[in-house]
Amino acid sequence: MTPRDKVGFAVVGLGCIAQTAVLPSFAASKNAKLVAVVSRDREKAQQAARKFNASSAYTNAEYAACLANPEVSAVYIATPSGEHADFTIRAAEAGKHVLCEKPLAASVEQSRQMVEACRQNGVLLMTAYRKYFEPSALYLKKLVQNNDLGRLDVIHTVFCELYNPGVSPAWLLDPKLSGGGPLTDLGVYCVNTCRWIAGEDPLEVRAQAWSHDKQRFRDVEEGIAFQMRFPSGLMLQGSSTYGAAMTSFLYIQGTNGWVMLNPAYQCEDERLLSGKIAGQPVARRFEVLDEFVVEIDEFASAIQEKRSIEPDGVQGHRDMIILSAIYEAARTQGAVVVNY
């Protein structure tokens, strides 16, 4: 493959995120092309291949054949989280680069195995955190890096979505497939984005989980509120729930000012940023863009240029460690030190 060649991708898992966001993005990609799709259902795979112009369609049982396809250089894994490790490790052993949806896995041990397999086989592993390439998040990070807000004091952040039975994927409530409830599905964005923007990792966490509908949410939490303490003294207050309408925001308060981004994480709406820095009002509007195109292009570019990529698998694994600590804090009702 020369630097000008588009990187051939196979998309594994053809659920909602793949059908509505991942697969359509390849049509606008500068650096990547869709070569193959993989699904547990043959007819679904064939239909997706026709719709999105993939040359090959495979079932899960034929995954080895997909990985043997010389046109496939990378895989985008969009299956339930509990299946990420198997698909990733097999891809790594076949010499294929991996872009994996968040959370990286359903457990810390699974994510550790994924990172190690990709390291041993010399392939890239990227966790699909779109915020690293999204203009409003980059703008916030630059404000922090330039010390425009002064010393950071408090971050408040929320990401919620109403779980709708019959519409929302049923596997989200199965801890073996999801790894948890809204914390792993939505709250992981709060955890990763904020520690990336702040440029530091939490030392200690506390948490409180709840379930109003104890029958539906008997295996995972319906909602959770969590606190993270950072080395600089920064405190983060976050929450995520399946019991409220779709909403997200990110509020950062420092000694020299404050900024609020709303919405912060979902990608369907334009983002509005407001605040006051050094006594001067700040207001910016960020238009909607296809964040999946940017994410896929960045990963493909790293493959073409044979360079590293952020957010890599190590960052995804680190978030799994933090999420695990938050769940432990919710169970024990005490402070839990994060051991990386």
C-alpha positions as CSV (number, residue, x, y, z in Angstrom):
1,M,0.0,0.0,0.0
2,T,1.4,3.4,-1.0
3,P,0.5,6.6,1.0
4,R,-2.0,7.6,-1.7
5,D,-3.9,4.3,-1.6
6,K,-7.1,4.3,0.4
7,V,-7.1,2.0,3.3
8,G,-9.5,-0.9,2.9
9,F,-11.9,-1.5,5.8
10,A,-14.2,-4.3,7.0
11,V,-17.0,-3.2,9.3
12,V,-17.8,-5.9,11.9
13,G,-21.3,-5.6,13.4
14,L,-24.2,-4.1,11.5
15,G,-26.3,-2.7,14.3
16,C,-27.7,0.9,14.6
17,I,-24.3,2.7,15.0
18,A,-22.9,0.9,11.9
19,Q,-26.0,1.4,9.7
20,T,-26.6,5.1,10.6
21,A,-23.1,6.4,11.1
22,V,-20.2,4.2,10.3
23,L,-21.1,2.7,7.0
24,P,-22.4,5.9,5.4
25,S,-19.2,7.7,6.3
26,F,-17.0,5.8,3.9
27,A,-18.6,7.5,0.9
28,A,-17.1,10.9,2.0
29,S,-13.8,9.5,3.3
30,K,-10.6,10.8,1.7
31,N,-8.3,8.1,3.1
32,A,-10.5,5.0,3.6
33,K,-12.8,2.8,1.5
34,L,-15.3,0.1,2.5
35,V,-14.3,-3.3,1.3
36,A,-16.3,-5.7,3.4
37,V,-19.1,-6.1,6.0
38,V,-19.5,-8.8,8.7
39,S,-22.7,-9.8,10.4
40,R,-24.1,-12.8,12.3
41,D,-26.9,-12.7,9.7
42,R,-25.9,-13.5,6.1
43,E,-28.9,-11.7,4.5
44,K,-28.2,-8.6,6.6
45,A,-24.6,-8.6,5.5
46,Q,-25.5,-8.9,1.8
47,Q,-28.0,-6.1,2.0
48,A,-25.5,-3.8,3.7
49,A,-22.9,-4.6,1.2
50,R,-25.2,-3.7,-1.7
51,K,-26.5,-0.5,0.1
52,F,-23.0,0.8,1.0
53,N,-21.0,-0.5,-2.0
54,A,-18.9,-3.1,-0.2
55,S,-17.4,-5.7,-2.5
56,S,-17.6,-8.6,0.0
57,A,-20.1,-9.8,2.7
58,Y,-19.3,-12.3,5.4
59,T,-21.0,-13.9,8.4
60,N,-19.3,-14.0,11.8
61,A,-18.5,-17.6,11.1
62,E,-16.6,-16.5,8.0
63,Y,-14.6,-13.8,9.9
64,A,-11.3,-15.7,9.1
65,A,-12.0,-15.4,5.4
66,C,-12.7,-11.7,5.8
67,L,-9.3,-11.3,7.6
68,A,-7.6,-13.3,4.8
69,N,-9.0,-10.8,2.2
70,P,-5.9,-8.9,0.9
71,E,-8.0,-5.8,0.3
72,V,-8.8,-5.6,4.0
73,S,-6.1,-3.7,5.9
74,A,-8.2,-2.6,8.9
75,V,-11.4,-3.4,10.7
76,Y,-13.9,-1.2,12.4
77,I,-15.5,-3.1,15.2
78,A,-19.1,-2.0,16.0
79,T,-20.4,-5.1,17.8
80,P,-21.6,-5.1,21.4
81,S,-18.7,-4.4,23.7
82,G,-18.5,-7.9,25.1
83,E,-17.6,-9.1,21.6
84,H,-14.8,-6.6,21.0
85,A,-12.0,-8.6,22.4
86,D,-12.5,-11.7,20.3
87,F,-12.8,-9.8,17.0
88,T,-9.9,-7.5,17.9
89,I,-7.5,-10.2,18.9
90,R,-8.2,-12.3,15.8
91,A,-7.7,-9.2,13.6
92,A,-4.4,-8.4,15.3
93,E,-3.2,-11.9,14.8
94,A,-4.0,-11.6,11.1
95,G,-2.0,-8.3,10.9
96,K,-5.1,-6.0,10.5
97,H,-5.3,-2.6,12.2
98,V,-8.3,-2.1,14.5
99,L,-10.6,0.8,15.1
100,C,-12.9,-0.2,17.9
101,E,-16.1,1.4,19.2
102,K,-16.2,2.6,22.8
103,P,-16.1,1.3,25.4
104,L,-13.1,-0.7,24.4
105,A,-14.4,-3.8,26.0
106,A,-16.8,-5.2,28.6
107,S,-14.1,-5.7,31.3
108,V,-10.6,-4.5,32.2
109,E,-9.1,-7.9,31.5
110,Q,-10.6,-7.9,28.0
111,S,-9.3,-4.5,27.2
112,R,-5.9,-5.5,28.5
113,Q,-5.8,-8.5,26.2
114,M,-6.8,-6.4,23.2
115,V,-4.0,-3.8,23.8
116,E,-1.4,-6.6,24.3
117,A,-2.5,-8.5,21.2
118,C,-2.2,-5.4,19.0
119,R,1.1,-4.5,20.5
120,Q,2.6,-8.0,20.0
121,N,1.4,-8.1,16.4
122,G,2.5,-4.5,15.5
123,V,-0.9,-3.2,14.5
124,L,-2.6,0.0,15.5
125,L,-5.5,-0.1,18.0
126,M,-7.6,3.0,18.2
127,T,-10.6,3.6,20.5
128,A,-13.4,5.3,18.7
129,Y,-13.5,8.6,20.7
130,R,-14.8,11.1,18.2
131,K,-14.2,14.1,20.5
132,Y,-10.5,14.1,19.8
133,F,-11.2,15.4,16.3
134,E,-14.3,17.4,16.9
135,P,-13.8,21.3,16.7
136,S,-15.7,22.3,19.8
137,A,-13.8,19.8,22.0
138,L,-10.5,20.8,20.4
139,Y,-11.4,24.4,21.1
140,L,-12.0,23.6,24.8
141,K,-8.7,21.7,25.0
142,K,-6.8,24.6,23.5
143,L,-8.4,27.0,26.1
144,V,-7.1,24.7,28.9
145,Q,-3.7,24.2,27.3
146,N,-3.2,28.0,26.9
147,N,-4.2,28.5,30.5
148,D,-7.0,30.9,29.4
149,L,-9.2,29.6,32.2
150,G,-6.5,29.6,34.8
151,R,-6.2,26.8,37.3
152,L,-9.1,24.4,36.7
153,D,-11.4,24.0,39.8
154,V,-14.5,22.1,38.8
155,I,-15.9,20.3,35.8
156,H,-19.6,19.3,35.6
157,T,-20.6,17.0,32.8
158,V,-23.6,14.9,31.9
159,F,-24.6,12.5,29.1
160,C,-28.1,10.9,29.3
161,E,-30.4,9.1,26.9
162,L,-33.8,7.6,27.6
163,Y,-33.8,3.8,27.2
164,N,-36.8,2.9,25.0
165,P,-37.7,-0.8,25.1
166,G,-38.2,-2.2,21.7
167,V,-36.2,0.6,20.1
168,S,-33.0,0.8,22.2
169,P,-30.7,-2.3,21.7
170,A,-31.6,-5.0,24.2
171,W,-27.9,-6.0,24.7
172,L,-27.3,-2.7,26.5
173,L,-29.0,-4.2,29.6
174,D,-27.0,-7.4,29.4
175,P,-23.8,-6.8,31.4
176,K,-21.9,-9.6,29.7
177,L,-22.3,-7.8,26.4
178,S,-22.3,-4.2,27.6
179,G,-20.0,-4.3,30.6
180,G,-22.5,-2.1,32.5
181,G,-25.3,0.4,32.1
182,P,-25.3,4.1,31.0
183,L,-21.8,4.6,32.6
184,T,-20.2,2.3,30.0
185,D,-22.4,3.4,27.1
186,L,-22.6,7.2,27.7
187,G,-20.6,8.1,30.8
188,V,-17.4,6.8,29.2
189,Y,-17.6,9.9,27.0
190,C,-17.7,12.1,30.1
191,V,-14.7,10.3,31.6
192,N,-12.5,10.2,28.5
193,T,-13.2,13.6,27.1
194,C,-12.7,15.4,30.4
195,R,-9.5,13.8,31.3
196,W,-8.2,14.4,27.8
197,I,-9.1,18.1,27.9
198,A,-7.7,18.5,31.4
199,G,-4.5,16.6,30.5
200,E,-4.5,14.5,33.7
201,D,-6.0,11.3,35.1
202,P,-8.1,10.9,38.2
203,L,-6.5,9.6,41.4
204,E,-9.7,8.7,43.2
205,V,-13.4,8.2,42.5
206,R,-16.7,8.1,44.4
207,A,-20.1,7.2,43.0
208,Q,-23.8,6.6,43.6
209,A,-26.0,4.4,41.3
210,W,-29.8,4.0,41.2
211,S,-32.6,2.1,39.5
212,H,-36.1,3.5,39.6
213,D,-37.4,0.6,37.4
214,K,-35.8,-2.3,39.3
215,Q,-37.4,-4.9,37.0
216,R,-36.0,-3.5,33.8
217,F,-32.7,-2.4,35.3
218,R,-32.1,-5.4,37.5
219,D,-28.7,-6.3,36.0
220,V,-27.3,-2.8,35.2
221,E,-27.8,0.6,36.7
222,E,-30.5,2.9,35.4
223,G,-28.4,5.9,36.4
224,I,-25.2,6.8,38.1
225,A,-23.5,10.0,39.5
226,F,-19.8,10.0,40.0
227,Q,-17.0,12.2,41.3
228,M,-13.4,12.1,40.2
229,R,-10.5,13.8,42.0
230,F,-7.4,14.7,39.9
231,P,-3.7,15.3,41.0
232,S,-4.0,19.1,40.4
233,G,-7.0,19.4,42.8
234,L,-9.5,19.5,40.0
235,M,-12.8,17.9,40.9
236,L,-15.2,16.4,38.3
237,Q,-18.9,15.8,38.9
238,G,-20.5,13.6,36.3
239,S,-23.7,11.7,35.7
240,S,-25.3,9.5,33.2
241,T,-28.7,7.8,33.0
242,Y,-31.1,5.8,30.8
243,G,-34.0,7.5,32.7
244,A,-33.9,10.9,31.1
245,A,-34.3,12.5,27.6
246,M,-31.2,12.8,25.5
247,T,-29.0,15.6,26.8
248,S,-25.3,16.3,27.4
249,F,-23.2,19.3,28.5
250,L,-19.7,20.1,29.7
251,Y,-19.1,22.9,32.1
252,I,-15.5,23.9,33.0
253,Q,-14.8,26.4,35.8
254,G,-11.3,27.9,36.4
255,T,-9.8,30.8,38.3
256,N,-9.9,33.0,35.3
257,G,-13.3,32.1,33.8
258,W,-15.8,29.5,32.8
259,V,-17.1,27.9,29.6
260,M,-20.2,25.7,28.9
261,L,-20.6,23.5,25.9
262,N,-24.1,22.2,25.1
263,P,-24.7,19.7,23.7
264,A,-21.3,18.2,24.4
265,Y,-21.3,14.6,23.1
266,Q,-24.1,13.6,20.7
267,C,-23.3,14.6,17.2
268,E,-26.7,15.3,15.6
269,D,-27.0,19.0,16.7
270,E,-24.9,22.1,16.4
271,R,-22.9,22.9,19.5
272,L,-23.2,26.2,21.4
273,L,-20.4,27.4,23.6
274,S,-20.8,30.2,26.1
275,G,-18.8,31.6,28.9
276,K,-16.8,34.4,30.4
277,I,-13.0,34.5,30.3
278,A,-11.0,37.3,32.1
279,G,-14.3,39.2,32.4
280,Q,-15.1,39.0,28.7
281,P,-18.1,37.1,27.4
282,V,-17.4,34.2,25.0
283,A,-19.9,32.8,22.5
284,R,-19.3,30.4,19.6
285,R,-21.3,28.1,17.4
286,F,-20.0,24.9,16.0
287,E,-21.8,23.5,13.0
288,V,-22.8,19.8,12.7
289,L,-20.2,17.7,10.9
290,D,-19.8,14.0,10.2
291,E,-17.5,13.1,13.1
292,F,-17.3,9.5,11.9
293,V,-15.7,10.6,8.6
294,V,-13.1,12.6,10.4
295,E,-12.4,9.8,12.8
296,I,-12.0,7.1,10.1
297,D,-9.8,9.4,8.0
298,E,-7.5,10.1,10.9
299,F,-7.1,6.4,11.6
300,A,-6.5,5.6,7.9
301,S,-4.0,8.4,7.7
302,A,-2.0,7.0,10.6
303,I,-2.0,3.6,8.8
304,Q,-0.8,5.2,5.6
305,E,1.9,7.2,7.4
306,K,2.9,4.4,9.7
307,R,2.5,6.5,12.8
308,S,0.8,6.3,16.1
309,I,-2.7,7.5,16.7
310,E,-4.6,9.0,19.6
311,P,-6.9,8.0,21.2
312,D,-5.2,4.6,21.1
313,G,-6.1,1.3,22.8
314,V,-4.1,2.3,25.9
315,Q,-6.4,5.2,26.5
316,G,-9.4,3.0,26.0
317,H,-8.0,0.5,28.5
318,R,-7.3,3.3,31.0
319,D,-10.9,4.3,30.8
320,M,-12.0,0.8,31.5
321,I,-9.9,0.9,34.7
322,I,-11.6,4.1,35.7
323,L,-15.1,2.8,35.0
324,S,-14.3,-0.3,37.0
325,A,-13.2,1.9,39.9
326,I,-16.4,4.0,39.7
327,Y,-18.6,0.8,39.8
328,E,-16.6,-0.4,42.8
329,A,-17.2,3.0,44.5
330,A,-20.9,2.7,43.9
331,R,-20.9,-0.8,45.4
332,T,-18.9,0.1,48.5
333,Q,-20.2,3.6,49.0
334,G,-16.7,4.8,49.6
335,A,-13.7,6.4,47.9
336,V,-11.8,4.1,45.6
337,V,-8.2,4.8,44.5
338,V,-7.7,4.2,40.8
339,N,-4.9,1.7,40.1
340,Y,-3.7,2.0,36.6
